[in-house]
């Protein structure tokens, strides 16, 4: 199968590409390298430096005749979406629509879209299920939810198949300091250099930390699934507080950690854990990486 991966030079995207290459897929990457890195790119993949908003996207689709698209390219930082909602909208919404147009005009079989737990906002009933009412507290969450609605309507109007994957907080090797799971990367570097770590809030806020290798597997399974037009949380279905996370990381690093507490940031979700029952049913997927082992892999890759 021939697969286009947008954002394939990025943290998650590069792991997805590696998984596809492992399965002998023919992979083309487009990435504008705004956050992606050339060293992340699998040498077995074809790389095209291009922005998803470019009018050259359609030309590439016509030339390459993709079977599937895995769409990961995005503006992923909550705080940036609050500072620059117009930019967030342009990249996440306009860029996605540009891709959808190319998909429908070249008869792509299916698009797999990377969404986020941020679409739920501060949901109170945990673990959060896919049908939970949406209440994003950031423009990032809103832009992703809007893209989900575009995919649904493209399916209704044009018959374009989709799978939507709502990620919990992703972490792992090659992670930068941005995005929703970047706290692990930030903490790892601070701990390694014996610097204090800053916690926004009292540390009791929770996240559902999912290893990037498990995310890559979910994307691959989304191409194989006999189901289509489904929305699946990709998560461990487990809450981990920031304080507990720091304890785990201190254990992994074998160091004592100094904590500095600051005010909670605007737009941040207080507690989060996502149900993964739909992914088990529709993707035949389960998370495989224990958190402590994943943190060890991440820490050792960053130092």
GUDREN-214736 format. One record per atom (N, C-alpha, C, O): z, y, x. Coordinates in steps of 0.05 Angstrom, whole numbers, padded with zeros to 5 digits, always signed. Layout:
<recs>
ZYX ...
</recs>
This chain:
<recs>
+00000-00024+00017 +00000+00000+00000 +00000+00025+00017 +00011+00025+00039 -00013+00046+00008 -00014+00071+00022 +00005+00091+00009 +00002+00097-00014 +00024+00102+00025 +00045+00118+00014 +00046+00145+00028 +00046+00146+00053 +00047+00167+00013 +00053+00193+00024 +00083+00198+00022 +00094+00194+00001 +00095+00207+00044 +00123+00215+00044 +00124+00244+00051 +00118+00252+00073 +00133+00261+00031 +00137+00289+00037 +00164+00293+00050 +00184+00280+00042 +00166+00310+00069 +00191+00314+00083 +00198+00290+00101 +00221+00285+00107 +00177+00276+00111 +00182+00251+00126 +00191+00255+00155 +00197+00236+00169 +00193+00281+00163 +00205+00287+00189 +00234+00294+00187 +00248+00300+00207 +00244+00295+00162 +00272+00303+00158 +00291+00280+00160 +00284+00257+00166 +00316+00285+00155 +00338+00266+00157 +00333+00241+00140 +00330+00219+00150 +00332+00245+00114 +00328+00222+00096 +00299+00212+00098 +00294+00188+00099 +00280+00231+00098 +00252+00223+00098 +00244+00205+00121 +00229+00187+00117 +00255+00211+00144 +00248+00194+00168 +00258+00166+00165 +00245+00147+00175 +00281+00163+00153 +00292+00136+00148 +00275+00121+00127 +00271+00097+00129 +00266+00136+00107 +00249+00123+00087 +00223+00114+00100 +00213+00092+00094 +00211+00131+00117 +00187+00124+00131 +00191+00099+00148 +00174+00081+00148 +00213+00098+00163 +00219+00074+00179 +00220+00049+00162 +00210+00028+00170 +00232+00051+00138 +00234+00028+00121 +00206+00019+00111 +00201-00005+00110 +00189+00038+00104 +00162+00032+00095 +00146+00019+00117 +00131+00000+00113 +00148+00030+00141 +00134+00019+00164 +00143-00010+00169 +00127-00028+00176 +00169-00015+00167 +00180-00041+00170 +00168-00061+00151 +00165-00085+00157 +00159-00051+00127 +00147-00068+00107 +00116-00068+00108 +00103-00076+00090 +00106-00058+00131 +00077-00057+00136 +00062-00040+00116 +00038-00045+00111 +00074-00019+00106 +00060+00001+00090 +00044+00020+00108 +00051+00024+00131 +00023+00030+00097 +00008+00051+00111 +00020+00078+00102 +00019+00085+00078 +00031+00093+00121 +00047+00117+00114 +00035+00142+00125 +00027+00143+00149 +00032+00162+00108 +00025+00189+00117 +00048+00208+00110 +00059+00206+00089 +00055+00225+00129 +00077+00244+00126 +00065+00272+00124 +00048+00279+00140 +00075+00288+00105 +00071+00317+00107 +00099+00330+00109 +00117+00323+00094 +00101+00349+00127 +00126+00363+00132 +00119+00389+00145 +00102+00390+00163 +00132+00411+00137 +00126+00436+00149 +00144+00442+00173 +00142+00463+00186 +00162+00423+00179 +00181+00424+00202 +00200+00448+00200 +00210+00458+00221 +00205+00458+00176 +00225+00480+00173 +00253+00469+00179 +00270+00484+00190 +00258+00444+00172 +00283+00431+00180 +00278+00404+00193 +00295+00394+00207 +00255+00392+00188 +00248+00367+00200 +00243+00369+00230 +00238+00391+00240 +00244+00347+00244 +00240+00347+00273 +00219+00327+00281 +00217+00305+00270 +00202+00335+00300 +00181+00317+00310 +00192+00291+00321 +00179+00270+00318 +00216+00292+00333 +00226+00267+00345 +00236+00247+00324 +00241+00224+00331 +00238+00256+00299 +00246+00237+00278 +00222+00220+00268 +00226+00200+00255 +00198+00229+00274 +00174+00217+00262 +00168+00190+00275 +00165+00188+00299 +00165+00170+00258 +00157+00143+00267 +00128+00144+00277 +00110+00154+00264 +00124+00134+00301 +00097+00136+00314 +00076+00120+00300 +00052+00124+00304 +00085+00101+00283 +00065+00085+00268 +00055+00099+00243 +00037+00090+00229 +00067+00122+00236 +00059+00138+00213 +00039+00160+00221 +00040+00169+00244 +00022+00168+00203 +00004+00191+00208 +00019+00216+00199 +00030+00217+00177 +00020+00236+00216 +00034+00261+00210 +00015+00284+00206 -00003+00289+00222 +00019+00299+00184 +00004+00323+00179 +00024+00346+00175 +00041+00344+00156 +00023+00366+00191 +00041+00389+00188 +00031+00407+00165 +00010+00420+00168 +00045+00407+00143 +00035+00421+00119 +00059+00427+00101 +00078+00411+00099 +00058+00449+00088 +00077+00457+00067 +00069+00445+00040 +00045+00445+00034 +00088+00436+00025 +00081+00424-00001 +00070+00444-00021 +00058+00437-00041 +00073+00470-00014 +00062+00491-00032 +00033+00498-00024 +00021+00514-00038 +00023+00486-00003 -00003+00494+00007 -00026+00485-00012 -00024+00465-00025 -00047+00502-00013 -00070+00494-00029 -00087+00473-00015 -00107+00464-00026 -00079+00465+00009 -00092+00443+00023 -00081+00415+00015 -00092+00395+00024 -00060+00415+00000 -00048+00390-00008 -00068+00372-00024 -00070+00349-00019 -00082+00385-00043 -00101+00369-00059 -00123+00358-00041 -00131+00335-00045 -00132+00373-00022 -00153+00363-00004 -00144+00338+00011 -00159+00319+00015 -00119+00338+00019 -00107+00315+00033 -00106+00291+00014 -00113+00268+00022 -00098+00295-00010 -00097+00273-00030 -00125+00262-00035 -00128+00237-00037 -00144+00279-00038 -00172+00270-00042 -00182+00253-00019 -00195+00233-00023 -00176+00262+00005 -00185+00248+00029 -00171+00221+00033 -00184+00202+00039 -00144+00220+00028 -00129+00197+00036 -00126+00176+00013 -00121+00153+00019 -00129+00185-00012 -00127+00166-00035 -00101+00150-00035 -00102+00126-00032 -00079+00164-00038 -00053+00151-00037 -00048+00134-00062 -00056+00141-00084 -00035+00111-00058 -00026+00094-00080 +00000+00106-00092 +00003+00107-00116 +00018+00114-00074 +00045+00123-00082 +00052+00148-00067 +00042+00153-00045 +00070+00163-00079 +00082+00187-00066 +00112+00185-00067 +00123+00180-00089 +00126+00189-00045 +00155+00191-00044 +00160+00220-00037 +00154+00229-00014 +00172+00235-00055 +00175+00264-00052 +00203+00272-00044 +00221+00272-00061 +00207+00278-00018 +00234+00285-00008 +00235+00314+00001 +00257+00325+00004 +00212+00327+00007 +00212+00354+00017 +00225+00373-00003 +00218+00373-00027 +00244+00389+00006 +00258+00407-00012 +00275+00427+00003 +00281+00423+00027 +00284+00447-00011 +00305+00465-00003 +00330+00451-00013 +00334+00449-00038 +00349+00442+00005 +00371+00425-00004 +00399+00438-00002 +00418+00425-00009 +00400+00463+00006 +00427+00475+00011 +00436+00491-00013 +00423+00510-00022 +00459+00483-00024 +00470+00496-00047 +00474+00526-00042 +00466+00543-00059 +00487+00533-00020 +00494+00561-00015 +00468+00578-00012 +00468+00601-00020 +00447+00566+00000 +00422+00581+00003 +00409+00586-00024 +00397+00607-00028 +00412+00567-00042 +00400+00570-00069 +00414+00593-00084 +00401+00606-00100 +00440+00597-00078 +00454+00619-00091 +00448+00646-00079 +00448+00666-00092 +00442+00645-00053 +00434+00670-00039 +00405+00678-00044 +00398+00701-00045 +00388+00657-00046 +00359+00662-00049 +00347+00644-00071 +00332+00625-00065 +00355+00649-00096 +00345+00632-00118 +00314+00632-00121 +00303+00613-00130 +00302+00654-00113 +00273+00656-00115 +00260+00636-00095 +00240+00623-00101 +00271+00635-00071 +00260+00617-00050 +00265+00588-00059 +00247+00571-00056 +00288+00582-00069 +00295+00555-00078 +00275+00546-00100 +00266+00524-00100 +00270+00564-00118 +00251+00559-00140 +00223+00554-00129 +00209+00535-00138 +00214+00570-00111 +00187+00568-00100 +00183+00541-00086 +00163+00528-00091 +00202+00534-00069 +00199+00508-00054 +00202+00484-00073 +00185+00467-00073 +00224+00484-00087 +00231+00460-00103 +00214+00456-00128 +00206+00434-00134 +00209+00478-00142 +00195+00475-00167 +00164+00478-00163 +00149+00461-00170 +00156+00501-00151 +00128+00505-00147 +00116+00484-00128 +00094+00474-00133 +00131+00477-00108 +00121+00456-00089 +00118+00429-00103 +00098+00415-00098 +00137+00423-00120 +00135+00397-00135 +00112+00397-00154 +00097+00377-00156 +00108+00419-00169 +00085+00420-00187 +00059+00418-00172 +00040+00406-00182 +00057+00430-00149 +00033+00428-00132 +00027+00399-00126 +00004+00390-00126 +00048+00384-00119 +00044+00355-00113 +00037+00340-00138 +00020+00322-00137 +00049+00346-00161 +00043+00332-00186 +00014+00336-00194 +00001+00317-00203 +00004+00360-00190 -00024+00365-00196 -00042+00348-00178 -00062+00337-00188 -00035+00346-00153 -00051+00329-00135 -00049+00300-00143 -00069+00285-00141 -00026+00291-00151 -00022+00263-00160 -00040+00257-00184 -00054+00237-00184 -00040+00274-00204 -00055+00268-00229 -00085+00270-00224 -00100+00255-00236 -00093+00288-00206 -00122+00292-00202 -00134+00270-00184 -00158+00266-00183 -00116+00255-00170 -00127+00233-00152 -00116+00206-00161 -00118+00187-00145 -00105+00204-00185 -00097+00178-00196 -00076+00163-00179 -00078+00139-00176 -00056+00178-00170 -00034+00165-00156 -00019+00147-00177 -00016+00155-00200 -00011+00123-00168 +00001+00104-00187 +00029+00113-00195 +00037+00110-00219 +00045+00123-00176 +00073+00129-00182 +00084+00149-00162 +00077+00148-00138 +00101+00167-00171 +00115+00185-00153 +00145+00179-00155 +00156+00176-00177 +00158+00177-00132 +00187+00173-00131 +00199+00200-00122 +00192+00210-00101 +00216+00211-00139 +00226+00238-00135 +00256+00237-00127 +00272+00223-00140 +00262+00251-00106 +00290+00253-00096 +00305+00275-00111 +00299+00299-00106 +00323+00268-00128 +00340+00287-00142 +00368+00285-00131 +00372+00276-00109 +00387+00294-00147 +00414+00299-00136 +00436+00298-00156 +00431+00302-00180 +00460+00292-00147 +00484+00293-00164 +00489+00321-00174 +00504+00325-00193 +00477+00341-00161 +00482+00369-00168 +00472+00376-00196 +00479+00396-00207 +00454+00359-00207 +00444+00364-00235 +00466+00361-00255 +00465+00373-00277 +00487+00346-00249 +00509+00341-00268 +00529+00364-00268 +00542+00368-00289 +00532+00378-00246 +00553+00398-00245 +00580+00385-00244 +00584+00364-00233 +00600+00399-00256 +00627+00389-00256 +00632+00370-00279 +00647+00376-00298 +00619+00347-00279 +00624+00327-00300 +00652+00316-00298 +00663+00312-00276 +00665+00311-00321 +00693+00303-00321 +00697+00273-00323 +00717+00262-00313 +00678+00259-00334 +00681+00230-00337 +00667+00215-00314 +00643+00214-00312 +00684+00205-00296 +00673+00191-00272 +00677+00161-00274 +00696+00152-00286 +00659+00145-00262 +00634+00154-00249 +00613+00164-00269 +00612+00154-00291 +00598+00183-00260 +00578+00197-00278 +00554+00178-00283 +00543+00167-00264 +00547+00176-00308 +00524+00160-00315 +00500+00178-00319 +00503+00202-00324 +00476+00167-00318 +00451+00182-00319 +00448+00199-00344 +00436+00220-00344 +00459+00189-00367 +00456+00202-00392 +00477+00225-00396 +00476+00239-00417 +00495+00228-00377 +00515+00249-00379 +00501+00277-00382 +00482+00282-00369 +00512+00294-00400 +00500+00321-00403 +00500+00336-00377 +00518+00334-00360 +00478+00350-00373 +00473+00363-00347 +00485+00392-00348 +00483+00406-00368 +00497+00400-00326 +00508+00427-00324 +00509+00436-00295 +00530+00441-00284 +00485+00440-00282 +00485+00448-00254 +00500+00474-00250 +00498+00493-00266 +00514+00476-00228 +00529+00500-00221 +00516+00516-00199 +00527+00536-00189 +00493+00507-00190 +00477+00521-00169 +00448+00521-00177 +00439+00504-00193 +00433+00539-00165 +00404+00540-00170 +00390+00515-00158 +00369+00507-00168 +00402+00504-00137 +00392+00479-00126 +00392+00457-00146 +00372+00444-00151 +00415+00453-00159 +00417+00433-00180 +00399+00439-00203 +00387+00420-00214 +00396+00464-00210 +00378+00472-00232 +00349+00467-00226 +00334+00457-00243 +00341+00473-00201 +00313+00469-00193 +00306+00439-00193 +00284+00431-00201 +00325+00422-00184 +00320+00394-00184 +00318+00383-00213 +00301+00366-00219 +00335+00392-00230 +00334+00384-00258 +00308+00393-00272 +00297+00378-00287 +00299+00417-00265 +00274+00426-00276 +00251+00409-00266 +00233+00403-00282 +00251+00401-00241 +00231+00383-00231 +00231+00356-00246 +00210+00344-00251 +00255+00346-00252 +00257+00321-00267 +00242+00324-00294 +00229+00306-00303 +00246+00347-00307 +00233+00352-00333 +00203+00353-00330 +00188+00344-00347 +00194+00365-00308 +00165+00366-00302 +00154+00337-00299 +00133+00331-00310 +00168+00320-00285 +00159+00292-00282 +00157+00278-00309 +00138+00264-00314 +00177+00282-00325 +00177+00269-00351 +00153+00278-00368 +00141+00262-00381 +00148+00304-00368 +00125+00314-00384 +00098+00306-00372 +00080+00301-00387 +00096+00305-00345 +00072+00296-00333 +00066+00267-00341 +00043+00258-00344 +00088+00251-00344 +00084+00224-00353 +00074+00223-00382 +00056+00208-00389 +00087+00240-00399 +00079+00240-00427 +00050+00250-00431 +00035+00239-00447 +00043+00271-00416 +00016+00283-00420 -00006+00269-00405 -00028+00266-00415 +00000+00261-00380 -00021+00251-00362 -00018+00221-00355 -00036+00209-00344 +00006+00209-00362 +00010+00181-00356 +00018+00175-00327 +00017+00152-00319 +00026+00196-00312 +00035+00192-00285 +00062+00179-00284 +00082+00190-00295 +00064+00155-00272 +00089+00140-00271 +00108+00154-00251 +00100+00166-00231 +00134+00153-00257 +00154+00164-00239 +00179+00146-00237 +00184+00130-00255 +00193+00150-00216 +00221+00141-00214 +00237+00164-00202 +00229+00176-00182 +00259+00171-00215 +00276+00193-00206 +00302+00181-00194 +00316+00165-00207 +00307+00188-00169 +00331+00178-00156 +00351+00202-00152 +00344+00220-00137 +00373+00200-00165 +00394+00221-00161 +00413+00213-00140 +00430+00195-00145 +00411+00225-00117 +00428+00217-00094 +00456+00228-00097 +00460+00251-00105 +00475+00212-00089 +00502+00223-00084 +00501+00237-00056 +00480+00246-00048 +00523+00239-00042 +00523+00253-00016 +00515+00235+00007 +00529+00217+00015 +00491+00240+00016 +00478+00223+00036 +00488+00230+00064 +00490+00254+00071 +00493+00210+00081 +00501+00215+00108 +00488+00193+00126 +00478+00173+00116 +00488+00198+00152 +00478+00177+00170 +00465+00190+00195 +00467+00214+00199 +00453+00173+00211 +00440+00182+00236 +00418+00202+00230 +00405+00201+00209 +00414+00221+00249 +00394+00242+00247 +00401+00265+00228 +00385+00282+00222 +00426+00264+00218 +00434+00284+00198 +00439+00311+00211 +00451+00313+00232 +00428+00332+00199 +00434+00359+00207 +00459+00369+00193 +00473+00354+00180 +00465+00395+00196 +00489+00406+00184 +00484+00418+00156 +00503+00427+00143 +00459+00417+00147 +00453+00427+00120 +00454+00406+00099 +00460+00382+00105 +00447+00413+00075 +00445+00394+00053 +00473+00386+00043 +00493+00397+00051 +00473+00367+00025 +00497+00360+00010 +00516+00342+00026 +00541+00343+00021 +00506+00326+00044 +00523+00308+00060 +00529+00319+00088 +00541+00305+00104 +00519+00343+00094 +00521+00354+00121 +00549+00357+00131 +00553+00361+00155 +00569+00356+00113 +00597+00359+00121 +00604+00338+00142 +00620+00343+00160 +00594+00314+00139 +00600+00292+00158 +00589+00299+00186 +00603+00294+00206 +00565+00309+00187 +00554+00317+00212 +00569+00339+00225 +00575+00339+00249 +00577+00359+00209 +00593+00381+00219 +00620+00372+00229 +00628+00379+00251 +00634+00356+00213 +00660+00345+00222 +00657+00329+00247 +00674+00331+00265 +00637+00312+00249 +00634+00295+00273 +00632+00311+00298 +00645+00305+00318 +00616+00332+00298 +00612+00349+00322 +00638+00364+00328 +00646+00366+00352 +00651+00374+00308 +00677+00389+00312 +00697+00370+00325 +00711+00377+00344 +00700+00346+00313 +00719+00327+00323 +00713+00318+00351 +00732+00317+00368 +00688+00314+00357 +00681+00305+00384 +00688+00327+00405 +00696+00320+00427 +00686+00352+00397 +00691+00374+00416 +00720+00385+00413 +00726+00406+00423 +00737+00369+00400 +00765+00376+00397 +00769+00403+00383 +00788+00418+00389 +00751+00410+00365 +00753+00435+00350 +00765+00430+00323 +00761+00408+00312 +00778+00449+00311 +00789+00446+00284 +00767+00444+00264 +00745+00455+00267 +00772+00429+00242 +00752+00426+00221 +00761+00444+00197 +00785+00444+00191 +00742+00457+00185 +00748+00475+00162 +00742+00460+00136 +00721+00449+00133 +00762+00460+00119 +00760+00448+00092 +00760+00469+00071 +00779+00485+00070 +00739+00470+00055 +00738+00490+00034 +00752+00479+00009 +00742+00460-00004 +00775+00490+00002 +00792+00479-00018 +00816+00465-00006 +00821+00469+00018 +00830+00449-00021 +00854+00436-00011 +00848+00408+00000 +00867+00394+00009 +00823+00400+00000 +00816+00373+00011 +00818+00351-00009 +00812+00328-00003 +00827+00357-00033 +00829+00336-00053 +00803+00332-00068 +00799+00313-00084 +00784+00351-00064 +00757+00348-00077 +00744+00322-00066 +00748+00315-00043 +00730+00309-00084 +00719+00283-00076 +00688+00283-00077 +00675+00299-00090 +00677+00265-00061 +00648+00260-00061 +00643+00230-00060 +00661+00214-00053 +00619+00223-00067 +00610+00195-00066 +00590+00194-00043 +00567+00201-00045 +00599+00184-00020 +00583+00184+00005 +00567+00159+00007 +00577+00137+00007 +00540+00162+00008 +00522+00140+00009 +00506+00140+00035 +00495+00161+00043 +00504+00118+00049 +00491+00116+00075 +00461+00118+00072 +00449+00107+00053 +00448+00131+00091 +00419+00137+00089 +00402+00112+00089 +00380+00112+00077 +00411+00091+00102 +00396+00066+00102 +00395+00054+00074 +00375+00042+00066 +00416+00058+00059 +00417+00048+00031 +00398+00065+00014 +00385+00055-00005 +00396+00091+00020 +00377+00109+00006 +00348+00100+00012 +00332+00099-00007 +00343+00094+00037 +00316+00085+00044 +00308+00059+00029 +00286+00056+00019 +00327+00041+00027 +00322+00016+00012 +00316+00022-00018 +00299+00009-00030 +00331+00041-00029 +00327+00048-00057 +00299+00059-00062 +00286+00053-00082 +00289+00076-00043 +00262+00087-00046 +00241+00065-00044 +00222+00065-00060 +00245+00046-00026 +00225+00024-00024 +00226+00007-00049 +00205+00000-00059 +00250+00001-00059 +00252-00015-00083 +00239+00000-00107 +00230-00013-00126 +00239+00026-00107 +00227+00042-00129 +00197+00038-00130 +00185+00041-00152 +00185+00031-00108 +00156+00026-00107 +00150-00002-00118 +00129-00006-00131 +00168-00021-00114 +00164-00048-00122 +00172-00055-00150 +00162-00074-00162 +00189-00038-00162 +00201-00045-00188 +00180-00048-00209 +00161-00033-00211 +00184-00067-00227 +00167-00071-00250 +00173-00051-00272 +00158-00048-00291 +00196-00038-00269 +00203-00016-00288 +00190+00010-00278 +00183+00013-00255 +00186+00028-00297 +00176+00055-00289 +00189+00076-00307 +00201+00069-00328 +00186+00101-00298 +00196+00124-00314 +00226+00122-00319 +00236+00127-00341 +00241+00113-00299 +00270+00110-00301 +00284+00130-00282 +00273+00140-00263 +00309+00137-00290 +00326+00154-00273 +00349+00137-00264 +00363+00125-00280 +00354+00137-00238 +00375+00120-00226 +00392+00136-00207 +00382+00150-00189 +00418+00136-00210 +00437+00146-00190 +00436+00127-00166 +00436+00102-00169 +00436+00138-00142 +00437+00122-00118 +00463+00130-00104 +00466+00151-00093 +00483+00111-00106 +00510+00119-00099 +00526+00094-00093 +00517+00071-00095 +00551+00098-00084 +00570+00075-00080 +00588+00071-00104 +00603+00051-00105 +00587+00090-00123 +00605+00089-00146 +00634+00091-00138 +00652+00079-00150 +00640+00105-00116 +00667+00108-00105 +00673+00137-00098 +00656+00150-00085 +00696+00146-00105 +00705+00173-00098 +00719+00172-00071 +00737+00155-00067 +00713+00190-00053 +00727+00193-00028 +00734+00223-00025 +00716+00240-00025 +00760+00229-00021 +00767+00257-00018 +00760+00267+00010 +00757+00251+00028 +00758+00293+00013 +00751+00304+00039 +00774+00298+00059 +00769+00293+00082 +00799+00299+00049 +00821+00292+00067 +00819+00263+00077 +00824+00258+00100 +00812+00245+00059 +00809+00217+00066 +00786+00214+00086 +00788+00198+00105 +00764+00228+00080 +00741+00227+00098 +00749+00235+00127 +00741+00222+00146 +00765+00256+00129 +00773+00265+00156 +00791+00244+00169 +00789+00239+00194 +00808+00231+00154 +00825+00209+00165 +00807+00187+00176 +00812+00176+00198 +00787+00179+00161 +00768+00158+00170 +00754+00167+00195 +00751+00151+00214 +00745+00192+00196 +00730+00201+00219 +00747+00203+00244 +00738+00198+00266 +00772+00211+00240 +00791+00212+00262 +00795+00184+00274 +00797+00180+00298 +00797+00164+00256 +00800+00136+00264 +00776+00127+00280 +00778+00114+00300 +00752+00133+00269 +00727+00125+00283 +00725+00138+00310 +00717+00125+00330 +00733+00163+00312 +00730+00178+00337 +00754+00173+00356 +00751+00177+00381 +00776+00162+00346 +00799+00158+00362 +00812+00184+00371 +00822+00186+00394 +00811+00204+00354 +00821+00231+00361 +00839+00242+00339 +00838+00233+00316 +00856+00260+00347 +00873+00275+00328 +00857+00299+00318 +00844+00313+00334 +00857+00304+00292 +00841+00326+00280 +00858+00348+00269 +00877+00343+00254 +00852+00373+00277 +00866+00396+00266 +00850+00406+00242 +00826+00411+00244 +00863+00410+00220 +00850+00419+00195 +00857+00448+00189 +00880+00456+00192 +00836+00463+00181 +00839+00491+00172 +00829+00492+00143 +00806+00485+00138 +00846+00501+00125 +00838+00502+00097 +00829+00531+00090 +00842+00550+00097 +00807+00532+00075 +00796+00558+00067 +00790+00557+00037 +00793+00536+00024 +00782+00580+00026 +00777+00581-00003 +00753+00564-00010 +00734+00562+00005 +00754+00551-00034 +00731+00535-00043 +00707+00553-00047 +00709+00576-00056 +00683+00542-00040 +00659+00558-00041 +00647+00558-00070 +00650+00538-00084 +00635+00580-00077 +00622+00583-00103 +00600+00562-00106 +00584+00559-00088 +00599+00549-00129 +00578+00530-00134 +00584+00502-00126 +00570+00483-00134 +00606+00498-00111 +00613+00471-00102 +00625+00455-00126 +00641+00466-00141 +00618+00430-00127 +00630+00412-00147 +00657+00402-00138 +00660+00397-00114 +00676+00399-00156 +00703+00391-00148 +00705+00361-00144 +00714+00352-00122 +00697+00345-00163 +00699+00316-00160 +00672+00304-00167 +00659+00312-00186 +00665+00283-00152 +00639+00270-00157 +00640+00241-00150 +00649+00233-00129 +00629+00225-00168 +00624+00197-00164 +00603+00188-00185 +00606+00195-00208 +00583+00174-00176 +00561+00167-00194 +00560+00137-00199 +00564+00121-00181 +00556+00130-00224 +00552+00102-00231 +00525+00093-00220 +00506+00108-00221 +00525+00068-00209 +00499+00058-00198 +00489+00034-00214 +00473+00018-00204 +00498+00031-00239 +00490+00008-00255 +00460+00008-00261 +00447-00014-00261 +00448+00031-00265 +00420+00033-00271 +00403+00024-00247 +00383+00010-00250 +00411+00032-00223 +00397+00024-00199 +00399-00006-00195 +00379-00019-00186 +00422-00018-00202 +00424-00047-00200 +00404-00061-00219 +00392-00081-00212 +00402-00050-00243 +00385-00062-00263 +00355-00057-00258 +00339-00076-00259 +00348-00032-00253 +00319-00025-00251 +00307-00028-00224 +00283-00032-00221 +00324-00027-00203 +00313-00028-00176 +00322-00053-00161 +00313-00058-00138 +00339-00069-00173 +00351-00092-00159 +00363-00083-00133 +00359-00095-00112 +00379-00062-00135 +00390-00049-00111 +00421-00047-00113 +00432-00043-00134 +00434-00050-00090 +00462-00045-00087 +00467-00033-00060 +00453-00039-00041 +00487-00015-00058 +00494-00004-00031 +00505-00026-00013 +00520-00043-00022 +00496-00026+00012 +00505-00048+00030 +00523-00038+00052 +00538-00055+00064 +00523-00013+00059 +00538-00003+00082 +00567+00006+00075 +00569+00025+00059 +00588-00006+00085 +00615+00003+00081 +00618+00031+00094 +00606+00036+00115 +00634+00048+00082 +00636+00076+00091 +00646+00078+00120 +00635+00092+00136 +00667+00063+00127 +00678+00065+00154 +00657+00056+00175 +00656+00068+00197 +00641+00036+00169 +00620+00028+00188 +00598+00048+00190 +00588+00054+00211 +00590+00059+00167 +00570+00080+00167 +00579+00105+00182 +00563+00117+00196 +00604+00112+00179 +00615+00135+00193 +00614+00130+00223 +00609+00148+00239 +00621+00106+00231 +00620+00099+00260 +00592+00101+00271 +00588+00112+00293 +00572+00091+00256 +00544+00093+00265 +00536+00122+00267 +00523+00130+00287 +00544+00138+00248 +00537+00167+00247 +00549+00181+00270 +00536+00196+00284 +00575+00177+00274 +00590+00191+00295 +00578+00184+00323 +00574+00202+00339 +00574+00159+00327 +00563+00151+00353 +00535+00161+00359 +00528+00164+00382 +00520+00166+00338 +00493+00176+00342 +00492+00206+00347 +00473+00216+00358 +00514+00220+00340 +00515+00249+00343 +00527+00258+00369 +00522+00280+00378 +00544+00241+00381 +00558+00250+00404 +00543+00244+00430 +00552+00250+00452 
</recs>
